[in-house]
């Protein structure tokens, strides 16, 4: 099986380490009711592994099905004496500048805790070792484990928030520098923020449910756990508020970027229009001078054909007339183009 740790705790101390699930159940029976519980940690279990654990501890079929298929939203559900909790831990990958979401399932019964991880992170061994150093807290039982896991998950959200803040700061610089790739990055980061928000937002329901549960008992251990959970809830609330702020900020940045892109496009269109106008004016001048030069060229070409029988070929005033005609045509065309503003 994919069991990474299996221990029985008595009064907050690690008492035994059974080698199998059967031994774990027998140990719990031998210890009897009281401040005794087991904590079984599973990493990427197969459906058969989950089924075997479910048979030993009487887990509800719906909760088992959710664990096998994974990809659940954070939630807390009660099946008889067993609590089923789903959490979505997250970490920020600096090199890829992306958020990686994991998934942790917890089954909490009167005398057992079963944690199921579908990814390497978070490392619940760190949580277990921290709890084992505080027997007074661990003696509160399975709910103490739930508190510690919640605390670790919410604490791990801190670096994610810092990473998102750095990304947004970089995007703001890219927007005002006119980076053409910034629109794609804004969209990708917006999707990451939305996915992260879906992992954080449901925690409010979980804390509300826990507060109601502890409020019904009022015993001293429950009050202490309630105080600790309230602190974690405050941190989760700050994360949720900052995440919502990031989402609104990215929406505003996208709007500003669209406005700046539109302004740059308008400026480019204006520049192209002005350039086209200048080119058009230049073409008018070139065409005008070409027409002016074409008129005398036409006359000269006609009289340069050297045919034997041509009008005015032997006329004494033929040459002055040809020159005059060329000048006259050029002058008339010049005046016409000048009047129209082409020259």
N, C-alpha and C positions, 0 to 999 in steps of 0.2 A: 504494500500500500504506500501511498504518497504521504505518509505521516512524517513530519519533520520534528515533532516533539510531542511527548505524551507524558504527563505528570499528574500526580495526585497531591493536592495541597490540604494540609490540616492546620487550622488556625493560622493561615497565612504563610505557612512554611512548606517548602517542597519536601514532601515526605517519601514518596515512592515514584519510581519510573517504570511502569509496567511495559512489558515487551509486546503486548498485543491488546486488542480491544477487549477480549474476553477477560484478561487479567485485570484490566482497568475496571470493568463492571464488578468483578469479584472483590476487588479492593474496596470499592465504594460500599459494597454490601457489608464487608467485614468491619469497616470503620463505622457504619451506621449513620443515622441522621445527625446533623449538627453542622459545625463550621468546616465541613469537608466537601471538596469538589474536585473534579478533574478538568484539565485543560488539554484538549487535543488540537494540534495544529496540522492542517492539511495544505499542501501546495500542489496546485494543478491536478486535483484528483480526477480519476476516471469515473465514469458513471457507476461502475461496479463498486469503486471505493466509497462513493457517497451512499450507495444503496446499503452496503455493509454497515456503515456508521448509523444510518437511519434505522436499521433493524435493531441494533444494539440499544439505541437510546429512544426509540419510538418517535422519530421525527415525522412531521406531517408530510403527506405526499406532495402537496402543493409547494411547500417550502423546498422540498428535495428537488422537485422539477425545476424551480427557479435556480437552484444552485447548479444543477447539471447543465442547464442551457445558458446560464449567466446573462450578461448584457441587461441587467436590471437597473432600474432607477433607485436612488437611495430611498429607503423606506424602513418602517418598523411595524411588524405584524405579530399578533399573538395567536398561537395555536395551543389551546389548553394551558398547560403550565410552561410552555416553551415560547420564548421570544425569538423571532427571526428578524435580523437586522442586516440591511445591505448598505454598504458605504462605498463611495467612489473616491479613493485617494488619488492624488495627482502629484506630478513632479515636473519641473521645468528643465528641458534639455537645452543647455547653453549652445552647443555646437549647431544644432538644427534650428534653434530658436522656436521650439514647439513645446506644446504641453502634452504629456503622456498621462492618460487616465488609466487607473487600475480598477480593481473590483475586489472587495472583501465581504464575505458573508459570515455572519455569526449566529450560532444557535446557542441560546442561553436557557438552561433549565434550572431546576432547584439545586442540583448538585453536579452540573457539568457545563462546560463551555467548549464549543467546537468552532474553530476559526478556519475558514476556507479562503485561500488566496488563489486568484487566477493569474497572478503576475508576481515577479520577484519583489516588486515594491508595493507597499512598504514592508520593511523587514520587521515582522512582529516579534522576532527574537529579542530585539532591542526593548520592546514594550514589556516582554516577559521578564527580562533581566531587571528592568527598572522596578517593576512591581515586586519582584522577589526581594529586592533590597528594602522594601517597605512592607513588612508583614502586617502591620496594623491596617494598612489600606487593603492589602490582598485578602485579609481575613473577612472583609465584607462580602466576599463571594463573587459569583459570576458578574454581578453588576459593576464591581470594581474593575474587572477586565474590560467590560464595555466602556466604562469611563476612560480607561487608559488608551484603548484603541481609538476612541473618538478624539482624545486629546492629541494623539500622535498624528492622526489624519488631518486635523485642523491646523496643527503646527506646521505640517508639511505644505499647507496651502500658502504659508508666508513667502517662501522663495518663489512660488509661482506668481504671486501678486507682484513681487519685485521684478521678476522677469518680464511680465506684461507691461509694467510701468516703463521699463527701459525700452521695450519695443515701441511703445506709443511715443516716447520722447524722440526716438530715431525717426519714426514716421512723420512726426511734425516737422522735423528738419527737412526730410525728403520732400514733403509737400511744398514747402516754400522755396526749395531749391529747384522745383520743377522736374523732379525725377519721373520719367515716364513709367517706371515699374511700380510706383508707389500705390497705384490703384489696386493692383493685384495683391500687394502685401496687406493693404487695409482690409480687403475682403477676406483673405486667409486668416488674419488676426481676429477679425470679427467672428468668424466661424469658431475659432478656438475659444474665444471669450464666451460665446453662447454655450458650447459644450461644457466649459468649466462652470458656467452659471447653473447648468442643469445638474451638475454634481453637488453644488453648494446649496442651492435654493431649498431642496427638500429637507435639509438638516433642521430647519426651523420646525417642521412638523415632528421630527424625531425628538427634539428637545422639549417641545410642548407635551408630547406623549409621556416622556420620562418625568417631567415635572408633575404631571397629573398622577402618575403611578406612585411617586414618592410622597406626594401630598396626602395620599390616603392612609399612609402608615404613621408617619410622624415619629418613628423610633430614632434614637440617637445616631446609629450607623447610617440610616437612610438620610437624615438631615445633613450629615457630613458629606455624603456622596452628592446630595442635592446642591450643596455649596460648591463643590468641585465642578459639577456639571454646569452650574450657572457661569462659572469662569470660562469654561470651554465654549459655552453658548455665546458669551460676550465676544470672544475671539471670532467665532463663526459669523456672528452678526456683522462685525467689522469687515470680514472677508466678503460677505454677501453685498454689503453696501459699496465697497470699493469695486467689486465686479460689476455691479449695476452702473456705477459711475464710469467704468471703462467702456461699457457698451454704449452709453449715451455719448461719451467723448468720441468714440470711433465713428458714431453716426454723424456728429458735428464735423469731425475731420473729413469724412467722406463728402459732406456737403460743401465744405470749404474747398476741398480739392477739385470737386466738379466745377465750382464757381471759377477757381483760378484757371482750370483747363479751358473753360469757356472763354475767359478773358484772353488767354494766350491765343486761342483759336481766332477770336475776333481781331486781335492785333495782327495776327499773321494774315488774315483775310484782308485787313486794311492795307497792310504792307504790300500784299500781292496786287491788290486793286490799284494802289498808287504806282507800283512798278509797271503794271499793265497800261495805266494811263500814260506814263512817261514813254513806254515803248510805242504806244499808239501815236503819240505826238511825233516821235522820231520817225515812225513809218510814214506819217503824213508828209514830213519834210523830204524824206528820201524819195517817196513816190512823186511828190511835186517836182523836185529837181530832175527826176528821171523823165517825167512828161515834158518838162521844158527842154531838156536836151534831146528828147526824141523827135521834136518837131523839126529842128534844123537838120537832124540826122536823116529824117525822112526825105526832106527836100534834096539834101546833098546826095542821098542814095539814088533818087530818081534821076538826077542829072549826071550821076556818075555811071550810068549804065552803058554809055558809049555806043548807043545805036546810031546808025547813019542818018535816018530820018526821024528827027525829034523836033517838036515845036520850039521856037526861039533858040535853036542850037547855033544858027548863024546870025542871030540878031545881035546888034551892037550893044544893046542894053540888057542882054540876057544875063550876064554875070552879075551886074549890079542889082538886077531885079531878084535873082536867086538869093543873093546875100541879104537884101532887104526883106525878102519874104521870111527868111530864117529868123532874122532879128525880130520882125513883127510878130511872128507866131510865138517866139519865146517870150516877148514882152507881154503879149495878151494873156498867155497862160500864167505868167508870173503875177499879173494884176488879179486874175481870177483867184488863184490860190491864196494870194495875200489877203484878198477881201474875205475869203472864207476862214482865214486864220490858220491856214496850213503852213504858212511860212512866217 
